[in-house]
Amino acid sequence: MDNRRDARFTLLIRAAKLIAPNGEYMCILRDASVGGVRAQIFHALPPGKDFTLELPNGDCHAMEVVWERDGHAGFRFRNPVELPELIGGASAYPKRPVRLEIQLPAELSTLDGRIADVTIRNLSQYGMRIDCTARLAIDQVVRINAEQLPSLTGRIRWRGRNAYGLVLDHTFRFEELARLVGVLQQGNAVRAHNSSQFNGLTFDA
């Protein structure tokens, strides 16, 4: 990757997801070779070298970060990849917008004034999945309020037990959501780190 001996192909724009031990992040693949990829990123990468690249069609590739600068990062594949499949994006699975797994407490309110605590489980440019014990109807309009997120309205599109899928009235720009989730995920990582340090403390009687 870093010596650029492999033939490189410009991908122009290929939305993808970087999965790290502490969370999931959005990126845009700019070029690729059999050795690795160069990705546009929208915030500093989390600590560590190990990442998994997940493409919109569901294909995943283990990687390690080699360099990071000026809003881009270079990654080396840990295993050989089929470059035509990576570039073409062919897969048995359908493409869909990048969805990021998160865990964010929020408050849901309805037009009739009901309020319920929910947890946001994933987020994309167009919608989200929430866990909620309150009973909600298909096509019901709801508002979601959470720290570090703008107030969002949307409609219930599907439900299953305590899980609901929302289509948002506000469509996030890719860069906007990438930066927003970067703050959320790294904040969660800091809280988890502080919690683990606290749990490891011992106290004298």
ZITA-V996707 format. One record per residue. N is the residue number from 1. RES is the residue in one letter. SS is DSSP state (H for helix, E for strand, C for the rest). D_FIRST is the distance of its C-alpha to the first C-alpha in Angstrom with 1 decimal. Layout:
BEGIN
n = (N/N)
res = (RES/RES)
ss = (SS/SS)
d_first = (D_FIRST/D_FIRST)
END
This chain:
BEGIN
n = (1/2/3/4/5/6/7/8/9/10/11/12/13/14/15/16/17/18/19/20/21/22/23/24/25/26/27/28/29/30/31/32/33/34/35/36/37/38/39/40/41/42/43/44/45/46/47/48/49/50/51/52/53/54/55/56/57/58/59/60/61/62/63/64/65/66/67/68/69/70/71/72/73/74/75/76/77/78/79/80/81/82/83/84/85/86/87/88/89/90/91/92/93/94/95/96/97/98/99/100/101/102/103/104/105/106/107/108/109/110/111/112/113/114/115/116/117/118/119/120/121/122/123/124/125/126/127/128/129/130/131/132/133/134/135/136/137/138/139/140/141/142/143/144/145/146/147/148/149/150/151/152/153/154/155/156/157/158/159/160/161/162/163/164/165/166/167/168/169/170/171/172/173/174/175/176/177/178/179/180/181/182/183/184/185/186/187/188/189/190/191/192/193/194/195/196/197/198/199/200/201/202/203/204/205)
res = (M/D/N/R/R/D/A/R/F/T/L/L/I/R/A/A/K/L/I/A/P/N/G/E/Y/M/C/I/L/R/D/A/S/V/G/G/V/R/A/Q/I/F/H/A/L/P/P/G/K/D/F/T/L/E/L/P/N/G/D/C/H/A/M/E/V/V/W/E/R/D/G/H/A/G/F/R/F/R/N/P/V/E/L/P/E/L/I/G/G/A/S/A/Y/P/K/R/P/V/R/L/E/I/Q/L/P/A/E/L/S/T/L/D/G/R/I/A/D/V/T/I/R/N/L/S/Q/Y/G/M/R/I/D/C/T/A/R/L/A/I/D/Q/V/V/R/I/N/A/E/Q/L/P/S/L/T/G/R/I/R/W/R/G/R/N/A/Y/G/L/V/L/D/H/T/F/R/F/E/E/L/A/R/L/V/G/V/L/Q/Q/G/N/A/V/R/A/H/N/S/S/Q/F/N/G/L/T/F/D/A)
ss = (C/C/C/C/C/C/C/C/E/E/E/E/E/E/E/E/E/E/E/E/C/C/E/E/E/E/E/E/E/E/E/E/C/C/C/E/E/E/E/E/C/C/C/C/C/C/C/C/C/E/E/E/E/E/E/C/C/C/C/E/E/E/E/E/E/E/E/E/E/C/C/E/E/E/E/E/E/C/C/C/C/C/H/H/H/H/H/H/C/C/C/C/C/C/C/C/C/C/C/E/E/E/E/E/E/E/E/E/E/E/C/C/C/C/E/E/E/E/E/E/E/E/E/C/C/C/E/E/E/E/E/C/C/C/C/C/C/C/C/C/E/E/E/E/E/C/C/C/C/C/C/E/E/E/E/E/E/E/E/E/C/C/E/E/E/E/E/E/C/C/C/C/C/H/H/H/H/H/H/H/H/H/H/H/H/H/H/H/H/H/H/H/H/H/H/H/H/H/H/C/C/C/C/C/C)
d_first = (0.0/3.8/5.7/5.3/7.5/7.4/10.0/9.5/12.5/14.2/15.7/18.0/19.3/18.6/20.1/18.8/19.4/17.5/19.6/19.9/22.7/24.8/24.5/22.9/21.4/20.9/18.0/17.3/14.2/13.6/11.1/9.1/7.7/8.6/5.4/5.6/7.5/8.9/12.4/15.5/17.4/21.1/21.6/20.1/18.2/20.4/20.1/18.1/14.6/15.4/15.3/16.2/15.4/18.7/19.3/22.8/23.8/23.3/20.3/18.3/15.0/14.3/11.2/10.6/10.1/8.0/9.8/12.8/15.0/17.5/17.5/13.8/11.1/7.4/7.2/5.8/8.6/11.2/12.9/12.5/13.2/15.5/13.7/17.3/18.5/15.7/16.4/20.1/20.6/23.3/24.7/28.1/28.2/29.2/27.0/28.3/27.6/25.2/27.5/26.8/28.7/30.6/33.9/36.0/39.8/41.6/45.1/46.2/49.3/51.2/53.5/56.5/55.6/54.2/51.5/49.3/46.5/43.3/39.7/36.8/34.5/32.0/31.5/30.2/30.8/34.0/35.4/35.4/36.8/39.3/41.4/45.0/48.3/50.4/51.4/49.9/50.7/48.6/48.3/49.5/48.3/46.9/45.5/42.8/42.7/40.1/39.0/36.1/36.5/38.7/41.8/41.0/43.4/42.9/44.6/44.5/43.1/43.2/44.3/44.3/46.2/45.1/41.9/42.0/39.7/40.1/39.4/39.1/41.2/38.5/35.2/32.3/30.0/26.4/25.5/28.8/28.3/24.7/26.0/29.1/27.6/25.1/28.3/30.1/27.4/26.8/30.6/31.0/28.6/30.7/33.9/32.7/31.8/35.2/36.9/35.5/36.5/40.0/40.3/39.6/42.4/45.7/49.0/52.1/55.2)
END
